[in-house]
Amino acid sequence: MSHYDVAVIGAGAAGLAAGLELQKAGKSFIVLEARDRIGGRAFTDTSLGLPFDCGAHWLHAAAQNPFTKIADRLGFAYNSKISWADVIRMGNGGPLPEAVQAEAVDYIVDVLTRLSEATEDVPFSASLEPGNRWNPLMDHIIGQITSHDPQNCSTLDYARYIEDGGDFPVKDGYGALVARNAAGLPVTLSTPVTCIDWSGQHARVETERGNVTASAIILAVPVNVLIADGIRFTPALPPDLVQALHDCPMGVSEKVAILLDRPIDGFSHIYGDVIFEDPAKQPFNLHINPFGRPLLVSHMGGSYGAEVEKLSDDAIMALAMEAMVEAFGSGMKTRVVKTLRTHWASDPYSLGGYSHAKPGKAALRLKFSETIGDRIVLAGEHCSIPFYSTVHGAHLSGIAAAEKAVRLL
Ligand SMILES: Cc1cc2nc3c(=O)[nH]c(=O)nc-3n(C[C@H](O)[C@H](O)[C@H](O)COP(=O)(O)OP(=O)(O)OC[C@H]3O[C@@H](n4cnc5c(N)ncnc54)[C@H](O)[C@@H]3O)c2cc1C
């Protein structure tokens, strides 16, 4: 059985950053990844014949995001002229009247400002005005931001999140950028870890393809994989940590990519929400012609995302087509070439979108920085307080975990 200073479990942004840091520090290490690829929830698919980010797409908090500089160094272009929040509302064959757009934007900005200034740890829903006609849109936006519904999200968790310097989409894919940054890092693919026995002097890591031992473990798998006992621990993880995982779960965040015969004509806005006349009807998000490509991408979160994830391909396309016709007219009916869906929520190696603390539980995120039994260090987006739910949060947590692991040796 091979022995390493450190075994890193998971090769998403966090595990890859940890591996790169251990490589720099000259430690012996192994990175064990369940899937047959690296990147985890940062993955650029090219099966449509163009890059499509199944998961992370935006360099969030671009001013503080290390991947902005990494993109510059590696020659990855990104669009710094638009923001995630730069969204047009559409319906009846085009953009809604300006006054209606302005009313929606004012409400959204008000709610998000209240959330970001929160000092009490209560549900997001407390910041919504009861009966406001834009609440279905707000639920939909909160679903995208948090992957949860407003009643399940802690205001204080959100208030601690740092947004700084815009949100920039990466032309050839954020997933491709994360993978390129880790080119040259040895990763053992297609090797799901099934059990970690940390009862002895060294931890024993059991996989479907043999076992290894390590002096320290960096556990860089998603929260929901741990909640679902995707890895068995001997002895079990401490109950207060397990409780914290349950209190900062991942919700659902899904995408559908729709390849068109050609880009949508005459549409300069690249990000839109389709609003229907019936105010109770779920708005439908569309990313339009990204980088001039003939593509529409819809991003859906929270319980709506969960419902959609379970729909058949035909049923989700019927929903998408209704929105496409509402926004761009009936000519859309003959324009679809191919579609692709993500299914993060049913993928056993993610089981969801991204973490958010439940109301009243924001403080529990701190638990993820504690070392377990002088042997196991956690990494992943859930470990970051200012940048949770993001690639850069995961990356920075991986670096911090590697530094901790080296100190443990
Ligand atoms: C639809 C969607 C859109 C998003 N949009 C953005 C965005 O625009 N910008 C942004 O910054 N973030 C975005 N995110 C969030 C971002 O993708 C994640 O926060 C980040 O990639 C998480 O990295 P991680 O390393 O913590 O976890 P992951 O990327 O999930 O990596 C964990 C790794 O562990 C592996 N693993 C799991 N179980 C095992 C096991 N038993 N044994 C071995 N390996 C295992 C997994 O295969 C995976 O590779 C989005 C996420 C989704 C789902």
The ligand as an SDF file (V2000), in Angstrom:
LIG
                    3D

 53 58  0  0  0  0  0  0  0  0999 V2000
  -25.0080   25.3770  -12.4050 C   0  0  0  0  0  0  0  0  0  0  0  0
  -23.8940   26.0010  -11.6090 C   0  0  0  0  0  0  0  0  0  0  0  0
  -23.4830   27.2910  -11.9020 C   0  0  0  0  0  0  0  0  0  0  0  0
  -22.4220   27.8740  -11.1980 C   0  0  0  0  0  0  0  0  0  0  0  0
  -21.9940   29.1340  -11.5530 N   0  0  0  0  0  0  0  0  0  0  0  0
  -20.8940   29.6420  -10.9520 C   0  0  0  0  0  0  0  0  0  0  0  0
  -20.3000   30.8280  -11.4550 C   0  0  0  0  0  0  0  0  0  0  0  0
  -20.7590   31.3980  -12.4440 O   0  0  0  0  0  0  0  0  0  0  0  0
  -19.1810   31.2860  -10.8190 N   0  0  0  0  0  0  0  0  0  0  0  0
  -18.6260   30.6500   -9.7340 C   0  0  0  0  0  0  0  0  0  0  0  0
  -17.6110   31.1110   -9.2110 O   0  0  0  0  0  0  0  0  0  0  0  0
  -19.1850   29.5170   -9.2520 N   0  0  0  0  0  0  0  0  0  0  0  0
  -20.2750   28.9910   -9.8460 C   0  0  0  0  0  0  0  0  0  0  0  0
  -20.7900   27.8100   -9.4180 N   0  0  0  0  0  0  0  0  0  0  0  0
  -20.2510   27.1850   -8.1980 C   0  0  0  0  0  0  0  0  0  0  0  0
  -18.8860   26.5500   -8.4500 C   0  0  0  0  0  0  0  0  0  0  0  0
  -18.9470   25.7260   -9.5840 O   0  0  0  0  0  0  0  0  0  0  0  0
  -18.4850   25.7330   -7.2220 C   0  0  0  0  0  0  0  0  0  0  0  0
  -18.6160   26.5340   -6.0580 O   0  0  0  0  0  0  0  0  0  0  0  0
  -17.0450   25.2510   -7.2780 C   0  0  0  0  0  0  0  0  0  0  0  0
  -16.7180   24.7770   -8.5630 O   0  0  0  0  0  0  0  0  0  0  0  0
  -16.8880   24.1710   -6.2290 C   0  0  0  0  0  0  0  0  0  0  0  0
  -15.5810   23.6530   -6.2270 O   0  0  0  0  0  0  0  0  0  0  0  0
  -15.2100   22.5460   -5.1450 P   0  0  0  0  0  0  0  0  0  0  0  0
  -13.8170   22.1170   -5.4320 O   0  0  0  0  0  0  0  0  0  0  0  0
  -15.5580   23.0130   -3.7860 O   0  0  0  0  0  0  0  0  0  0  0  0
  -16.2280   21.3350   -5.4220 O   0  0  0  0  0  0  0  0  0  0  0  0
  -16.4180   20.4820   -6.7450 P   0  0  0  0  0  0  0  0  0  0  0  0
  -16.1010   21.2870   -7.9420 O   0  0  0  0  0  0  0  0  0  0  0  0
  -17.7500   19.8660   -6.6800 O   0  0  0  0  0  0  0  0  0  0  0  0
  -15.2770   19.3790   -6.6210 O   0  0  0  0  0  0  0  0  0  0  0  0
  -15.4020   18.2570   -5.7750 C   0  0  0  0  0  0  0  0  0  0  0  0
  -14.7550   17.0680   -6.4740 C   0  0  0  0  0  0  0  0  0  0  0  0
  -14.8800   15.9260   -5.6110 O   0  0  0  0  0  0  0  0  0  0  0  0
  -15.1340   14.8010   -6.4330 C   0  0  0  0  0  0  0  0  0  0  0  0
  -15.7120   13.7460   -5.6090 N   0  0  0  0  0  0  0  0  0  0  0  0
  -16.9490   13.6500   -5.0710 C   0  0  0  0  0  0  0  0  0  0  0  0
  -17.0820   12.5070   -4.3570 N   0  0  0  0  0  0  0  0  0  0  0  0
  -15.9030   11.8700   -4.4300 C   0  0  0  0  0  0  0  0  0  0  0  0
  -15.4010   10.6450   -3.9000 C   0  0  0  0  0  0  0  0  0  0  0  0
  -16.1690    9.8270   -3.1670 N   0  0  0  0  0  0  0  0  0  0  0  0
  -14.1210   10.2870   -4.1790 N   0  0  0  0  0  0  0  0  0  0  0  0
  -13.3170   11.0910   -4.9410 C   0  0  0  0  0  0  0  0  0  0  0  0
  -13.7350   12.2570   -5.4740 N   0  0  0  0  0  0  0  0  0  0  0  0
  -15.0040   12.6430   -5.2110 C   0  0  0  0  0  0  0  0  0  0  0  0
  -16.0870   15.3400   -7.4890 C   0  0  0  0  0  0  0  0  0  0  0  0
  -16.1370   14.4990   -8.6190 O   0  0  0  0  0  0  0  0  0  0  0  0
  -15.4670   16.7060   -7.7870 C   0  0  0  0  0  0  0  0  0  0  0  0
  -14.5240   16.6440   -8.8360 O   0  0  0  0  0  0  0  0  0  0  0  0
  -21.8060   27.1770  -10.1380 C   0  0  0  0  0  0  0  0  0  0  0  0
  -22.2100   25.8710   -9.8440 C   0  0  0  0  0  0  0  0  0  0  0  0
  -23.2340   25.2800  -10.5720 C   0  0  0  0  0  0  0  0  0  0  0  0
  -23.6520   23.8750  -10.2380 C   0  0  0  0  0  0  0  0  0  0  0  0
  1  2  1  0
  2  3  1  0
  2 52  2  0
  3  4  2  0
  4  5  1  0
  4 50  1  0
  5  6  2  0
  6  7  1  0
  6 13  1  0
  7  8  2  0
  7  9  1  0
  9 10  1  0
 10 11  2  0
 10 12  1  0
 12 13  2  0
 13 14  1  0
 14 15  1  0
 14 50  1  0
 15 16  1  0
 16 17  1  0
 16 18  1  0
 18 19  1  0
 18 20  1  0
 20 21  1  0
 20 22  1  0
 22 23  1  0
 23 24  1  0
 24 25  2  0
 24 26  1  0
 24 27  1  0
 27 28  1  0
 28 29  2  0
 28 30  1  0
 28 31  1  0
 31 32  1  0
 32 33  1  0
 33 34  1  0
 33 48  1  0
 34 35  1  0
 35 36  1  0
 35 46  1  0
 36 37  1  0
 36 45  1  0
 37 38  2  0
 38 39  1  0
 39 40  1  0
 39 45  2  0
 40 41  1  0
 40 42  2  0
 42 43  1  0
 43 44  2  0
 44 45  1  0
 46 47  1  0
 46 48  1  0
 48 49  1  0
 50 51  2  0
 51 52  1  0
 52 53  1  0
M  END
$$$$
